[in-house]
């Protein structure tokens, strides 16, 4: 089932058809509220399987090789020892560090080789 684009977007209002259809059942405050991002349970991931992976990825040698981050600060983040940083923010900061290091490793340190364009033969 699909909906034509003209019904999905009305000016700058997204999901206009859905909002009109639900107006009788859903409070206006819900319909009119701005979009919000989805919360990802990163904190809980770092209390389980992702913790050991995170410790390996965020080990001092990896951080020093990259050269952008303070290994002592990251270690305190990993141990949830930061004062003034709400617990929910530790996981998000760690998640952003890991994704950055993975990106840096793949795109900066070892970029994919650029293959030469093959010569094309024209056949008649």
C-alpha positions in Angstrom: 0.0 0.0 0.0 1.4 3.4 -0.9 0.4 7.0 -0.7 1.2 9.5 -3.4 3.7 12.2 -2.4 1.2 15.0 -2.8 -0.8 13.5 0.1 2.2 12.9 2.4 3.4 16.5 2.4 1.2 19.5 2.4 3.4 22.6 2.3 5.8 22.0 5.1 3.5 19.7 7.1 4.5 16.0 7.0 2.0 13.2 7.3 -0.9 15.6 6.6 -3.3 12.8 5.6 -2.6 10.8 8.8 -3.0 13.9 10.9 -6.3 14.8 9.3 -7.6 11.3 9.7 -6.7 11.1 13.4 -7.8 14.6 14.4 -11.0 13.2 16.0 -9.2 10.7 18.1 -5.8 12.2 18.9 -5.4 15.4 21.0 -4.4 18.5 19.0 -1.3 18.9 21.2 0.0 15.5 19.9 -0.9 16.2 16.2 0.7 19.7 16.3 3.9 18.8 18.2 7.2 18.9 16.4 9.1 15.8 15.3 11.3 14.3 18.0 14.2 11.8 17.6 13.9 8.3 18.8 15.8 7.5 21.9 18.3 4.6 21.5 19.1 2.5 24.5 22.8 3.0 24.3 23.3 3.2 28.0 21.9 -0.3 28.4 24.0 -1.6 25.5 27.1 -0.4 27.3 26.1 -2.3 30.4 26.0 -5.5 28.3 27.7 -6.9 25.2 28.7 -3.5 23.8 30.8 -2.8 26.9 33.6 -5.1 26.1 33.6 -4.1 22.4 33.6 -0.4 23.5 36.5 -1.0 25.8 38.5 -2.5 22.9 37.6 0.2 20.4 38.2 3.0 22.9 41.5 1.6 24.2 44.3 4.1 24.7 46.3 2.9 21.7 43.3 3.4 19.3 42.6 6.8 20.7 46.3 7.9 20.5 46.5 6.6 16.9 43.6 8.7 16.0 44.9 11.7 18.0 41.6 13.5 18.5 40.4 12.4 22.0 41.8 12.5 25.5 42.2 8.8 26.6 41.8 9.7 30.3 38.5 11.5 29.7 37.3 8.5 27.6 38.3 6.1 30.3 36.3 8.0 32.9 33.4 8.0 30.5 33.7 4.2 30.1 33.7 3.8 33.9 30.8 6.2 34.3 32.9 8.3 36.6 32.1 11.8 35.2 30.7 14.3 37.6 28.0 16.5 36.1 27.3 14.3 33.1 23.9 12.6 33.5 24.2 8.8 33.2 22.1 8.8 30.1 24.7 11.0 28.3 27.7 8.7 29.0 26.3 6.0 26.6 25.6 8.5 23.9 29.0 10.0 24.1 30.6 6.6 24.0 28.4 5.6 21.0 29.5 8.7 19.1 33.1 8.1 19.9 32.9 4.5 18.6 31.1 5.4 15.4 33.6 8.2 14.8 36.5 5.8 15.3 35.0 3.3 13.0 34.4 5.9 10.3 37.9 7.3 10.7 39.4 3.8 10.5 37.6 3.0 7.3 37.5 6.4 5.5 40.7 8.1 6.6 43.2 5.5 7.7 42.4 2.8 5.1 40.3 4.3 2.4 39.2 2.1 -0.4 41.5 2.1 -3.3 40.2 4.0 -6.3 40.1 1.6 -9.2 41.2 2.8 -12.6 38.4 3.2 -15.1 38.5 0.2 -17.5 39.1 0.9 -21.1 35.9 0.3 -23.0 36.1 -1.2 -26.5 33.6 0.0 -29.0 32.2 -2.9 -31.0 30.1 -2.4 -34.1 
